[in-house]
Amino acid sequence: MHTATATTKTSRADKLPYRVLASSDSDRDHWLGARQGLVTASDVPIVLGIVPGLPKLWYEKKGLLERADISELEHVQMGHDLEAPNAMIFARKTRRRVKRCQDLLCSKRYPWLGATLDYTQDVGNDSVGLTFDENDAPAGLKLRGAPLELKTSGSAAVWTDDLGPHMKFQAQLQTQMIVVDQQWGSLSAIIGAPVMRHRWLDLPRHAALCTMIIEKTHEFFESLTTGEPPVDDDASTSWALRHLAVDVLAGTTVTLPAESIEWTEKLDAATRARAQWEQRERYYKNLLMTAVGDAEKGLLPDGSSAWKFAVEHRKEHVVKASSARVLRAVKG
């Protein structure tokens, strides 16, 4: 009996389009480690350039930069705590059956792609119909096991009534569809601003976007072994490069490429220009502060705006000890 049951479970697992690697509920450390070797749905908006941080992500995946643990942040904890109420609101509105997942799944067809589903959902006879045009639904549409991605945010910009959910959410959901080989999925969001509200939306699988996700994530994954790290002008890139494994990289020397001479010249020019602009900024601020004098506020003659002094109080604090690399020029 037990052997037959085990064989049945193995047979079912073989037919699934994904492998279950770990659960964030039962073994978070294993889950974090397994995510390290994949491009996950939450990484995809970064890989596609929807949100910044590609170089930082690259160094994290290479193991040269420790990924920050944000699980203790209040807004992250609140998002986690509100997942169940969010799913229940969605289930009530849609009259669908929802089931908590939290398993890290790895696509068998695209083995570099992974996703941790918040919930899955089944559409029954009494469910609210899909919100996209079912006449244009992809062939082989399955009404069971579709991903349900849950979001909580205090920003109204993440889901506007005219534009719908932010593209980063849609990219995450499309990635989940790829991993579980589904033709549709749903987003459900609790939004705290400007007033508390709930929004939900069904999305069909978008062929062009999914093709882009597959190609771009594969290119990124391959670059971890054979390619060069990406570079951009985002502040997160500077932070990442300064916080690379300091002890591991210490004492090593490389010969820079020929282009580094031009980079150095342009950096010097940018540094001089910044100093000049900062000097001009201070000068005009000083002019305005002198004109306001000991008054609280100074009104421009045309009445368009004003400059006002405000008292700023700063609490005493101690900065935690830390180490980071600082780039300095030295003569050869």
Secondary structure, 3 states (H helix, E strand, C coil): CHHHHHHHHHHHHHHCCEEEEEECCCCHHHHHHHHHCCEECCCHHHHCCCCCCHHHHHHHHHCCCCCCCCCCCHHHHHHHHCHHHHHHHHHHHHCCEEEECCEEEEECCCCCEEEECCEEEECCCCCCCCCCCHHHCCCCCCCEEEEEEEEEECCHHHEECCCEECHHHHHHHHHHHHHHCCCEEEEEEEECCCCCEEEEEEEECCHHHHHHHHHHHHHHHHHHHHCCCCCCCCHHHHHHHHCCCHHHHCCCCCCCCCCHHHHHHHHHHHHHHHHHHHHHHHHHHHHHHHHHCCCCEEECCCCCCEEECCCCCCCCCCCCCCCCCCCCCCCC
